[in-house]
Amino acid sequence: MLQPKLNIIASKPPRSQEEVIEGLLAAFDDLPGQLQICARYIIDHPHEVGLQSMRTLSANAEVQPNSFVRLARYLGFEGYDAMRERFRDFVRGGSGSSPDRVRWLQEMDRKGGSNAIFGSMAEACLENTEKMFAQQSIDDLNQAVEWMIKAKRVFVLGLGLAYPLAYNFWYVARMGFDHFVLTPRHGSLPSDDIIRMDENDCLLAMTFQPYRRDTLNAVGQAKKVGAKIIGVTDSNAAALCREADLGLVSPTHTPQFFHSNTAVTALLETLCALLVVRGGDQAKQSVEAFHAARWEANIYDEY
């Protein structure tokens, strides 16, 4: 049986790596399954396209090499190499690994066993955090903070493994601001709070692979009433990032069973820091009053 011919999405191929990524995001929902996997890998690892061979990329993405060829032709290129040229000048962000760190990780790997696991986790956490900071847009962070400060209410949504991340962000943010609301509350559903939102509110929603459908449904509800949506997720190709008014992305890669939340935590902590600074004297005084009340209540141990 003949395979259906893919439609070319542009009469001329993209002229830069930015245009390639924009084209992939625009066409993502219409791509066949294998090409979606390739597109997601390119979107999340653009620096690797110009550095690695197609065979290496396909092995990392766990697809057949021909899938990258098909995706390149879908974008209007004659083949994969023509698309790869668009990424040749892409400068990889981050400070890279220091020689001392490389030697330490190699030593952990040589020792094997728990040492190797320890080293591989350290490498993943450090790399994720470096990539998150290097690839983050300061303008996007400032916009997110502005929306949250000016909003009537900020609903913070995280379900499953994202719940402790959402809880920690809300717990810290509420010290400086009294209009942050954690959702869902105990014994309730996200929709119980979202149904009360309006265009003056803001929703900070987070979900990571495998993406929670109930989180995406809540985002859809909030969009219908005109609320600002800030999405925190692990890929620019994620539905949450594409549906949100503003998407903040953090890698969660790990060599082990569960996703790593180290870089996500760093991103949320950065948002909290910016909130307090942008909140001015009022936010500062609120944080100080919060802690003063706890000291007076003898909650903290000085020693």
VEXNU-584001 format. One record per residue (C-alpha): residue number from 1; residue in one letter; x, z, y. Coordinates in Angstrom, 1 decimal. Layout:
// VEXNU-584001
> k  r  east  up  north
> NUM  A  X  Z  Y
...
This chain:
// VEXNU-584001
> k  r  east  up  north
> 1  M  0.0  0.0  0.0
> 2  L  1.4  -1.0  3.4
> 3  Q  2.1  1.7  5.9
> 4  P  0.2  1.3  9.3
> 5  K  2.4  0.1  12.1
> 6  L  3.1  2.7  14.7
> 7  N  2.1  1.9  18.3
> 8  I  4.8  1.6  20.9
> 9  I  4.0  4.1  23.6
> 10  A  5.9  2.3  26.4
> 11  S  6.7  -1.3  27.2
> 12  K  10.2  -0.2  28.2
> 13  P  12.2  2.6  26.4
> 14  P  12.8  5.8  28.4
> 15  R  15.8  5.7  30.7
> 16  S  17.1  9.2  30.3
> 17  Q  16.9  12.2  27.9
> 18  E  14.4  13.8  30.2
> 19  E  12.1  10.8  29.9
> 20  V  12.5  10.8  26.1
> 21  I  11.4  14.4  25.9
> 22  E  8.5  13.7  28.3
> 23  G  7.4  10.8  26.2
> 24  L  7.6  12.8  23.0
> 25  L  5.5  15.6  24.5
> 26  A  2.9  13.2  25.8
> 27  A  2.6  11.5  22.4
> 28  F  3.1  14.5  20.2
> 29  D  -0.5  15.0  19.1
> 30  D  -0.8  11.3  18.0
> 31  L  2.4  11.3  16.0
> 32  P  2.3  11.3  12.1
> 33  G  3.4  14.5  10.4
> 34  Q  7.1  13.5  9.7
> 35  L  7.5  12.1  13.2
> 36  Q  6.1  15.3  14.7
> 37  I  8.8  17.2  12.9
> 38  C  11.5  14.9  14.3
> 39  A  10.0  15.1  17.8
> 40  R  9.8  18.9  17.7
> 41  Y  13.4  19.1  16.7
> 42  I  14.6  16.8  19.5
> 43  I  12.5  18.7  22.1
> 44  D  13.9  22.0  21.0
> 45  H  17.5  20.9  20.4
> 46  P  18.2  18.0  22.9
> 47  H  21.9  18.9  23.1
> 48  E  22.3  18.1  19.4
> 49  V  21.1  14.6  19.6
> 50  G  24.1  13.4  21.5
> 51  L  26.5  15.5  19.4
> 52  Q  25.4  15.2  15.8
> 53  S  24.9  12.3  13.5
> 54  M  21.4  11.1  12.5
> 55  R  22.1  12.3  8.9
> 56  T  23.0  15.8  10.2
> 57  L  19.9  16.0  12.4
> 58  S  17.6  14.9  9.6
> 59  A  19.2  17.5  7.3
> 60  N  18.6  20.2  9.9
> 61  A  15.0  19.1  10.5
> 62  E  14.4  18.6  6.8
> 63  V  13.2  15.0  7.0
> 64  Q  14.4  11.7  5.9
> 65  P  16.9  10.0  8.2
> 66  N  14.6  7.0  8.5
> 67  S  12.1  9.2  10.3
> 68  F  14.3  9.4  13.3
> 69  V  14.7  5.6  13.3
> 70  R  10.9  5.2  13.2
> 71  L  10.5  7.7  16.1
> 72  A  13.1  5.9  18.2
> 73  R  11.2  2.6  17.6
> 74  Y  8.0  4.3  18.5
> 75  L  9.5  5.1  21.9
> 76  G  10.5  1.5  22.4
> 77  F  14.1  1.6  21.3
> 78  E  15.6  -0.9  19.0
> 79  G  17.0  1.9  16.8
> 80  Y  18.2  5.4  16.7
> 81  D  21.6  4.8  18.3
> 82  A  20.0  3.3  21.4
> 83  M  17.9  6.5  21.8
> 84  R  20.9  8.7  21.1
> 85  E  22.7  7.1  24.1
> 86  R  20.2  8.7  26.4
> 87  F  21.5  12.1  25.3
> 88  R  25.2  11.4  25.5
> 89  D  25.5  12.9  29.0
> 90  F  23.4  15.9  28.2
> 91  V  25.5  19.0  29.1
> 92  R  24.9  21.8  26.7
> 93  G  24.0  25.0  28.5
> 94  G  25.4  28.4  27.8
> 95  S  28.9  29.8  27.8
> 96  G  29.5  29.0  24.1
> 97  S  31.1  31.2  21.6
> 98  S  34.3  33.0  22.5
> 99  P  37.3  32.7  20.1
> 100  D  37.1  36.4  19.3
> 101  R  33.4  36.1  18.3
> 102  V  34.0  33.0  16.2
> 103  R  36.8  34.8  14.3
> 104  W  34.7  37.9  13.8
> 105  L  31.7  35.9  12.4
> 106  Q  34.1  33.9  10.1
> 107  E  35.5  37.2  8.8
> 108  M  32.0  38.5  8.1
> 109  D  31.2  35.3  6.2
> 110  R  34.4  35.6  4.1
> 111  K  33.6  39.2  3.1
> 112  G  30.2  38.1  1.8
> 113  G  27.2  40.3  0.8
> 114  S  25.8  42.5  3.5
> 115  N  28.7  41.6  5.8
> 116  A  27.7  37.9  5.7
> 117  I  24.0  38.7  6.4
> 118  F  25.0  41.0  9.2
> 119  G  27.2  38.3  10.7
> 120  S  24.6  35.5  10.4
> 121  M  22.0  37.7  12.1
> 122  A  24.4  38.5  14.9
> 123  E  25.2  34.8  15.4
> 124  A  21.5  33.9  15.5
> 125  C  20.5  36.6  17.9
> 126  L  23.4  35.9  20.3
> 127  E  22.9  32.1  20.2
> 128  N  19.1  32.4  20.7
> 129  T  19.6  34.7  23.8
> 130  E  22.3  32.4  25.3
> 131  K  20.1  29.4  24.8
> 132  M  17.0  31.2  26.3
> 133  F  18.9  32.1  29.5
> 134  A  20.7  28.7  29.8
> 135  Q  17.6  26.6  29.4
> 136  Q  15.2  28.8  31.4
> 137  S  13.9  27.5  34.7
> 138  I  14.3  30.0  37.6
> 139  D  11.5  28.2  39.4
> 140  D  9.1  28.6  36.5
> 141  L  10.0  32.3  36.2
> 142  N  9.3  32.8  40.0
> 143  Q  6.0  30.9  39.7
> 144  A  4.9  33.0  36.8
> 145  V  5.8  36.2  38.6
> 146  E  4.0  35.0  41.8
> 147  W  0.8  34.2  39.8
> 148  M  0.9  37.7  38.1
> 149  I  1.4  39.6  41.3
> 150  K  -1.4  37.7  43.2
> 151  A  -3.9  37.8  40.4
> 152  K  -6.9  40.1  40.4
> 153  R  -6.1  41.0  36.8
> 154  V  -3.3  40.0  34.4
> 155  F  -4.5  40.0  30.7
> 156  V  -1.5  40.2  28.3
> 157  L  -2.3  38.8  24.9
> 158  G  -0.3  38.9  21.7
> 159  L  -1.6  39.0  18.1
> 160  G  0.1  39.8  14.8
> 161  L  3.9  39.9  15.2
> 162  A  3.5  39.0  18.9
> 163  Y  1.4  42.2  19.5
> 164  P  4.4  44.6  19.9
> 165  L  6.0  42.1  22.3
> 166  A  2.8  42.0  24.4
> 167  Y  2.4  45.7  24.2
> 168  N  6.0  46.4  25.4
> 169  F  5.6  44.0  28.3
> 170  W  2.3  45.5  29.4
> 171  Y  3.6  49.0  29.0
> 172  V  6.5  48.3  31.4
> 173  A  4.6  46.1  33.8
> 174  R  1.8  48.7  34.3
> 175  M  4.3  51.2  35.6
> 176  G  4.6  49.1  38.7
> 177  F  1.1  47.5  38.8
> 178  D  -2.3  48.8  37.9
> 179  H  -3.9  45.4  37.3
> 180  F  -2.3  44.5  34.0
> 181  V  -4.6  44.7  31.0
> 182  L  -3.5  44.6  27.3
> 183  T  -5.8  42.6  25.1
> 184  P  -7.2  42.9  22.5
> 185  R  -7.8  46.6  22.8
> 186  H  -8.2  48.8  19.6
> 187  G  -11.3  47.8  17.7
> 188  S  -12.1  44.7  19.9
> 189  L  -11.4  41.0  20.0
> 190  P  -9.5  38.9  22.6
> 191  S  -12.8  37.3  23.6
> 192  D  -14.2  40.7  24.6
> 193  D  -11.9  40.7  27.5
> 194  I  -11.4  37.0  28.1
> 195  I  -15.2  36.5  28.6
> 196  R  -14.9  38.6  31.7
> 197  M  -12.1  36.5  33.3
> 198  D  -12.6  34.2  36.3
> 199  E  -10.5  31.9  38.5
> 200  N  -8.8  34.9  40.2
> 201  D  -7.3  36.2  36.9
> 202  C  -4.2  35.3  35.0
> 203  L  -3.6  35.2  31.2
> 204  L  -0.1  35.8  29.8
> 205  A  -0.5  34.7  26.1
> 206  M  2.2  34.6  23.5
> 207  T  2.3  33.1  19.9
> 208  F  5.1  31.8  17.7
> 209  Q  5.3  29.8  14.5
> 210  P  3.0  29.9  12.7
> 211  Y  0.8  29.7  15.8
> 212  R  -2.3  31.9  15.9
> 213  R  -5.5  29.9  16.2
> 214  D  -7.3  32.9  17.7
> 215  T  -4.7  33.1  20.5
> 216  L  -5.2  29.4  21.3
> 217  N  -9.0  29.9  21.3
> 218  A  -8.6  32.6  23.8
> 219  V  -6.4  30.4  26.0
> 220  G  -9.2  27.7  25.8
> 221  Q  -11.7  30.2  27.0
> 222  A  -9.6  31.3  29.9
> 223  K  -9.0  27.7  30.9
> 224  K  -12.7  27.0  31.1
> 225  V  -13.1  29.6  33.9
> 226  G  -10.1  28.4  35.8
> 227  A  -7.7  31.3  35.1
> 228  K  -4.0  30.7  35.4
> 229  I  -2.4  30.5  31.9
> 230  I  1.2  31.5  31.3
> 231  G  2.3  30.7  27.7
> 232  V  5.3  32.4  26.0
> 233  T  6.3  30.6  22.8
> 234  D  9.1  29.1  20.8
> 235  S  8.8  25.4  21.5
> 236  N  7.9  23.0  24.3
> 237  A  6.0  21.1  21.7
> 238  A  3.8  24.1  20.8
> 239  A  0.1  23.7  21.6
> 240  L  0.3  26.9  23.7
> 241  C  3.0  25.5  25.9
> 242  R  1.2  22.2  26.3
> 243  E  -2.2  23.9  27.1
> 244  A  -0.8  26.5  29.5
> 245  D  -0.4  25.9  33.2
> 246  L  3.2  27.1  32.8
> 247  G  5.1  27.5  29.6
> 248  L  8.1  29.8  29.0
> 249  V  10.1  29.0  25.9
> 250  S  12.5  31.1  23.9
> 251  P  14.2  30.2  20.6
> 252  T  13.4  32.5  17.6
> 253  H  15.6  30.9  15.0
> 254  T  17.0  33.1  12.2
> 255  P  18.8  32.6  8.9
> 256  Q  16.6  35.2  7.3
> 257  F  12.9  35.6  6.4
> 258  F  11.3  36.5  9.7
> 259  H  11.6  35.0  13.2
> 260  S  14.0  36.7  15.6
> 261  N  12.4  38.3  18.7
> 262  T  15.6  39.2  20.4
> 263  A  15.6  36.4  22.9
> 264  V  11.9  36.7  23.5
> 265  T  12.3  40.4  24.3
> 266  A  15.1  39.4  26.8
> 267  L  12.8  36.9  28.4
> 268  L  10.0  39.4  28.8
> 269  E  12.4  42.1  30.1
> 270  T  13.6  39.5  32.7
> 271  L  10.0  38.9  33.8
> 272  C  9.5  42.7  34.2
> 273  A  12.6  43.0  36.3
> 274  L  11.5  40.1  38.6
> 275  L  8.0  41.6  38.9
> 276  V  9.3  44.9  40.2
> 277  V  11.7  43.2  42.6
> 278  R  9.1  40.8  43.9
> 279  G  6.5  43.6  44.0
> 280  G  8.5  45.2  46.9
> 281  D  8.2  48.8  48.0
> 282  Q  4.8  49.3  46.5
> 283  A  5.9  48.4  42.9
> 284  K  9.1  50.5  43.3
> 285  Q  7.1  53.5  44.5
> 286  S  4.6  53.1  41.6
> 287  V  7.5  53.1  39.1
> 288  E  9.0  56.2  40.7
> 289  A  5.7  58.0  40.8
> 290  F  5.1  57.1  37.1
> 291  H  8.3  58.7  36.0
> 292  A  8.1  61.6  38.4
> 293  A  4.7  62.6  36.8
> 294  R  6.2  62.5  33.4
> 295  W  9.1  64.7  34.4
> 296  E  6.7  67.1  35.9
> 297  A  4.7  67.1  32.7
> 298  N  7.9  68.0  30.8
> 299  I  7.6  64.9  28.6
> 300  Y  11.2  64.0  28.7
> 301  D  14.2  65.9  27.3
> 302  E  17.1  66.0  29.7
> 303  Y  19.7  66.6  26.9
